[in-house]
Amino acid sequence: MSELNPILAVVIHCTLFLSGFMGNMFILAVHFLDWWKTREFNPCDVIINCIVLSNMALQGTILTNEVCFFMFVAFYFQNNVVNSLAVLMSSMAFTSLWCSTCLCFYYCVKIVNISGAFFYKLQAKLPVIVPCLLTLSVLMSWTAGLPAYWDLYLYMAINNDTFPGNLTNPSYFNIKSKCNCLFQAYMLFSSVAFTVIFITAGTIITSLCRHMNRLKKNKEGFSNAKVSSHLSAARTVTLLLLLYLAFYGVLNAIFNETTEVGSLMFSLCFIMLSIFPTTNSIILITGNRKLTNAVQHLLGMKSRTDCCETTNR
């Protein structure tokens, strides 16, 4: 089977890990310094911190998986090792995905103008609702990921010229599900989260179009704070939607049992999966005024003081 060069693969994953680590640590540092001044986190910061932590853990687990796979083959080809890494990677990936749905939900409730007592109460209770949603997201993600430890097994075919007990040169190996339904359940679980992101993104973009049409009819300018908030949220959620569309496709390929473990396709999927946390951190930074201003201050540029975004409300 066609394989990726082991040294090249490890170098790529190490580079992606370092870039993602720096981006995500920057976000945590900015939020920590802000908390140090105010001694409080707003709901948006809490959501972003959860996404960042899950992304860092996901990227670290992927790096560990790839280093073990390419450099410590005999150690890697043990069911408890493979299954433990599968649990960690799937749980962290789901946690990041569902925490991002919480962020999209937060944007939607905060930005979209919907009349009704229930919606106003929902907006007022966001500081209480957000921690509950995040806790539920983490619990659901780990509940979905843990069964992999007992359900998955490593199917391996050994070359005829390989000595018995030598697992370092299998001709074919793959990770399979005993119940033949775990991967399908994973895809359903991620599909629900992706649907939530799609709906919230569509709602925000629709709200933006309606609001700008009203401004156009009233011959008002497009530079007011509310339009800026709509544009920022719509851009961030749309970018998250595109990112998770790619993420969804990669998961489909990984969870597809016909994709052979160790093949070039499988290795490329894990590289794409490792790119995801780094890209996610860039989207979060560019979509948040506080983080963008911190980057500009770090680079000696002028802060965006004329832009009011919902993420800082």
N, C-alpha and C positions, 0 to 999 in steps of 0.2 A: 504494500500500500504506500502511497505517496505521503511523506511526512515532512514536517517543518524541522529545520536544523535545530537541535536542542539548544546550542549556545545562543543562536539568534533569538529563539523563542524566549529564553530566560532574560536576555538583554532587553528585549521589547517590553516584557512584563515589568521588569525592574524600573525601566524608564517611565512607563505609564504609572506605576505605583508612586514614584517620587513626585511626578507632576501632580497627580491627584492628591497626594498627601499634602503638598504645599498649598494647593488651592483650598482644600477643605480645612486645613489648619488655620489658614488666613481667616476664613469665615468664623471659625470658633474663637480666634483671638480677638477679632473686632467685636463680636457679641459679648465676650468676657469683659473687655475693657468698658463697653457700654453698660454692662450690668454692674461693674465695679463703681461706676459713677452714679447710677440711678437705683441700684439694688433691686431691680425688677426686670423681667423679660416680658415683652409683648407677645401675644399668641403666635404671630408670624415668625418671630425669632425662635420660639420653642420648636415650631414645626421644622424650620430650616436646620436647626441644630440636630434634630432627630434624623433628618435626611442625610446630613453630613456624617454623623457618627456611623450610620448604617452603611453608607458608601465607603467610608474608610475601612470598616470591618470587612465588607464585601471584597474590596480590592486587595486587602491583605490576605484574605483567605484564597482568592484566586491565585495570587503570587505563590503562596505556600503550596497550593495544589500543583501548579505548573513546575515549580522547582522540584518537588517530590517526584512528579511524573517523569521529568526528563533527566534528573540527576540521581535519584534514589529509587530506582525501579523496583528492586526487591522489597523495599519497605512499603512502597506505594501499593503493590499488588497484594494487599491484604484487605479482606472484606471490612474489618473494623476501621481501617484507615480511609479507604475509599468512601464508605458510608458516612463516616464522621464529617469528612470534607463536603460530601454531598448535602448533608443536613445543614451545615454552616452556610454554604454558598446559596442554597435555595432559600433558607430562612432570611438571610441578609438581603438577598435580591427582592424577596417579597416585602420585607420591611421597608426598604427604600421605595418600592413601587407604591405601597399603600400609604406611606407617609406623604408621598407626592400627591396622592389623591386628596389627602387632608389639606395640603397647601392650595390645590386647585379649588377645593370646596370653600376654603377661607377667602380666596380671592373673589369667588362667585358671590358669596353672601355679603362681603364687604363692598363690592363694586356695584353689582346689579341692583337697580332700583325697582323693587317689587312692593306694591302696597299690600297691606294686610297686617293684622295684629300679630299673627304667628311669626311672620318674617321679621318684624321689629323686635319681638322677644328673642328670636334666634340671633339677631345681630348683637343685642345687649348681653346675651349669655355666651358669646364666643369665648371669652377668657376661661369659662368653666367647661364648655363643650370641647374645645381643642385638646386639652390634656386627656379627656376621656376617649376621644377619637384616636389619639396617638397610642394610648394604652391598648385599646381594642385592636389597632393595626398590628402592633407588636405581638400581641397574644395570638391573633389569627395567623400571622406569618409563621410563628414558631410551631403552632399547632399543625399547620400544613407541612412544614419542613421536617418535623421530628419523625413521622412514620417512615421516611426514607431509610433511616438507620436499620430498621427491621425488615423492610420490604425489598430493598435493592440487593442484588448480588452480582458478582463479577463473573461473567461467562468468558471462558478462555479456551482457545484451541492451540495446542502445542505442535510445533514442527516435529516431523518424524525423527529428525536428526538431533533433537534436543534431549539431553539426558533427563531422566525422571527426577522431578523435584526442582528442576531449574526453571524458574518462572521469568527469567530475564529476556527470553527471546520467543514470546508467543507469536504465532502466525496471525492470530486474530483474537481480539478481546473486545468486550462491550459490557456496558452496565445495563442490566435488565431488571424488570419489576416482577416480583413473584405473583402479584395479583393481576398483572397486566392492565392496570388502570391508574397507577400512580401518576404517570406522566400526563395522561389525559386530564386527571384531576388538577394537576399543576397548571395546565393550559387554561382550564376553566376558571381557576382562581385568579390568574393574571388577566384573563379576558374581562372579568367583572371590573377589576381595577382600571383597566384601560378604557372601558366603557364609561366609567365615572369621569375620567379625565377628558374624554371626548365630549361628553355632555356639558361639563362645566366650561370647557374651552369654547364650544359653540354658543353657549348662553352669554358668555362675556363678549364675544365678538359681535353677536347679534345686538346686544345692549349698546355696544360702542357705535355700531352703524345707525341705530335708531337715534341715539343722542346727537351724533354729528349731523344727521338729517334735520333734526329739530333746530340745531344751531344755524344750519344753512338757511332754513326757512325764515328764521328770525333775524338773519343777517348778522349773527354774532361771530366773534373770532373763535378760532380753534385752539387758542393758547391758554385757556383757563385751567385751573387745577384739576377739575373733575375729568376733563378730556385727557389730560396728562396721565391721570391715574388709570383711566380706561385703557389708554394706549400701552402703558407699561404692563398692566396686568394681562391684557390680551396678547402682547408679545411674549411675555414669560410663559403663559399657559400654552400658547401655540407652539413655542419651542419645546416645552416639556412634552406636548402631544407628539411632535415629530420624533423627539428623542426616544420616547417610550414605544412609538411605533417600530423603530429600529430594534429597540430592546425586546419587544414582543416577537419580532421575527427571529432574532438570535435565540431566544428561549425555545421557539418552535423547532429550530434546527437542532438544538442541544437535546431537547426532550424527545426528538424523533429517534426511535430505536433503530432506524435504518442507518443513522449516522454513526459510523464506526469510531469508537474511542481511539485517539492517537492518529487519526487520519488528518490530512491537511485541512479539510473542511472543518473538522472538530476543533483543531488548533486555532484556526482563524476565527471561529465563533467565540472562543475564549478570549482572544485578543480584542474582539469587538466588545465583549462583555466587560473587559478591563478598561476600555476607553470610556465606557458609560459614566463611571463616577467622576472622572476628570471633566468631561463635557457637562455633566450635571452641575458641577461646582461653578463653571463659567457662566452657565445660564442663571444660576442663583445670584451670582455676584452682579452681573449686568442688569438683572431685574430688580435690584434692591438699592434704593438711593443711599442708604447708610454704607453699604459695602462698596458701591461704586465710588462714593466720595472718599472712602478710606484708600482705595486703589489710586485715585487721582492725587490724594495727599501724599501717598507714598512715592508717586512718580513726580511730585512737584507741580502738578497741574491744578487748575482752578476747579473747585468743587461745584457740583450742580445744585446750587442753592435755589434756583428758580424752578425746580421741578418737584412737585409734591406727589408722591406715590403712595398708594394704599398700603404698601408693605411696612410703612413706618407709622401708620395710624394707630 
